[in-house]
């Protein structure tokens, strides 16, 4: 629904099923930091067929692409002897720090080189060069190179972040109800303890104690907001 309204949806997805894969318009395949394919998703099978990798009937295209990258497909197995170097035992770590023993570097190099020689890469390169030329003519060099600029001002950012937080609050009312209940109970407890305080020295000390307790409680209760930053930080990154 979002894509039909003109939004660009970007998925970083591992081994999608066909019902998800067929929704993609553009597809980018990466392995060991190298681009193996970038272009229309519907042309991906045709591209791999043109370089000698045929997808078996009834095979999921997403699984087929992963098999090619990992060197597990029948097409790769048939041509491995032509491209495999003497030593292929090196381990490469991915972004999660897990050793990727199953990714064959020689297959990745071959696929990457074939992509660089393809028409898809040339058309993408030409499009990027046009964008770079267009930006170069309009780009204004700032006096302060380290100055950070934003596309929107502070008030705009505050508005959208506040709107998002309000939506999350409305969609998850349980936490809010619990906080209100705890606040009411604490108010009743504090009110009962300091009820009927007299106007003398002891009354002044009791009032100071009540103010200290209420202030401390407010400070510690607001610490729970840090959890929002921890959770949303992952989304932001």
N, C-alpha and C positions, 0 to 999 in steps of 0.2 A: 504493500500500500504506500509506503514511503517513497519507493522508487518511482511509482506512477505519478507522484506529486512533484517529481523533478529533483528528488534528493539523490545524491550519490552514496551508495552503500558499499563499504569495503569490508570484505571478509578475509581474515587470516585463518584458514580452516585446514584441519588435518583429516584426510580420508573421508570426504563427504559422501553421503549416499546419492544415488542418481536423482532423486526427487529434489535435492538441494542443488546439485551440480547443474541441472538443466535450467535453473533460474539465472545462472550467471551470464552476463553479456560479455565481459572481458575477463581473461584468465592470464595469470602470471605464475609460472612454475619456477621455483628456486631450489638450488641444492648446493651446499658447501659455499654459499655466498655468491653463486653465479646464476645468471638468468638462463633458463633452458627454453623458455617460451614466453612470449608476451603478445597477445592479440585476441581476436574474437574467440570466445569459448567454443562456438560451433565449428570453427575451422581448425581446432586443435587436433582432432583425429585425422583430418585430411593432411595437416602438416606432418604429423609423425608418420603417416602412411607414405608421404613423399620422400622421407629420409630412411625408409626401410623398416619401420616398426608398425606392423599391422595389429589392430585390436581384434581379439578373438570375438566371435559372435556371442551375444548375451553377456559380455563382460562389462562391468561398470567402468566408464571412462576414467573416473578418478582413481580407481584401483589400478587401472592399466598404466596411467602416468606414473604412479608411485612405484609400480613394478619395474618400469623402464629405468627410473632414477636409481632404484636400489639394485638393478641388474638381475632381477628375478624373473623377468618375462621370457617367454620362449624366443622372442625376436632377439633379445639381448644375449640370451644363452647361445644362440646360433652364431652370433658375430663376436663373441667375447674373445676368441682366440686371435682375432685380427687386431684388437685394440688393447688387450691386457698387457701391461708392462711386467717386467720380471718381479718387482717388489710392489705388492699392493696391500701390505699389512699395516699401513699407518692408520692411526685413529684420529678422527676429527670431532671436536666437541661442538654441539649446537648451543643455542642461546640458553638452554636450561642446564648446561654443564654435563649432559649425558653423552657418553661416547657413542658415536655413530659408526659402529663396525660394519653395518650392513650396506652403507653407501659406498659404492665403488667409484673412486676418484677418476679412474681412466674413462669410465662411461660418462661421468659428468663432464669431463673435459671435451670428449667427442661431441656430446649433445650441445654443449655451450658453443663450440666452434661451428657446428652446423647451423645453430641459430644465428651466429654473427654473419654467416654467409647467406642467410635467407632474405627473401624479399620483405618479410615482416619487420626484420630488424632495420633494414634500410629505410622503410617508410616511417618507422617510429623515430629513427635518428633524424630524418628530414623534418618531421613535425616538431621535434624538440629544438632543433636548430632555429626554426622559425620563431618559436616561443622565446628562445634566448635572445634573438636579434630584436624582437619586439620589446622585451623588457630592458634590454641594454640601452635603447634609445630614450626610454622614459625614466630610467632609474636616476634618482637624485642622490648624490653622495652626501652623507651627513657629515657635519663638522666633527662630531664626536663619534668615533667608530664603535665605541663600546656602549653607546646609548641604545636602550631597548625600546622599541616602538611596538604598539599594538594596533590592530585593525580597528578596534573599537575602544571608546573611552571608558573611564572607570564606572560612570553611572550606568552605561549600557551593560557592562559586565556584571555589576551589582544587581541590576534588574533581572537578568536571565538566571543568575545563580540563585537569587532569592525565589524566583518563580519555580525553579527546579526543586529547591528545598521544600517549598510549600506543597508541590505536587507529591513529593515523597512522603511528606507528613500526612497528607490526606489519604494516600494509598496505603499507608501503614499506621493506622490510628492506635494500634495496641500499645506501642511505646509511649505515645502521648497520654493515653488514658492512665497508664501505670504511673507516669510522672506526676500527673495531677492528683491521683489518689495518694501517692506518697507525700506530696506537699501538704495536702489537707490533713493527713494523719499527723505529720510532724507539727503542723500549726496547732492542732488540738492538744498535742502533748505539751508543747512549749507554753500554750495558753493556760493549760491546767496547772503546770508547775509554777508559773509566775502570776497566777490569778490572785487578785486582792493584795497587791504590793502596796505597802504603806508609804507615806510621804515623810520618811526619816532617813537616817544614814544607811540603815540596813536596806531600805527600799531603793536608795541610789545604787548600792552595790548589786542588788538583785537585778535592777534595770541594766546595769553595765554587763552583767553576766548573760542576760537574755539577748542583748544586742550582739555580744561576742558570739554566742551560740548560733544565732540566726545568720550572722555574716559568714561565719566559718562554714555552716551548712550550705549556704548559697555558693560559696567558692568551690567546695568539694563537689557539689552536685553539677556544676558547670564543666567539671573535668570530663564528664561523660561525652561532651561534644567532640573531644579529641578522636573518639572512635569514628566519627564521620570523616575526618581528615584521613585517617588510616585506610578506611574502606574506599573512599573516593580517589585516593592517591593512586591506587592500582588502575582505576579506570582512566585517570588523567595520563599516566605514564603509557 
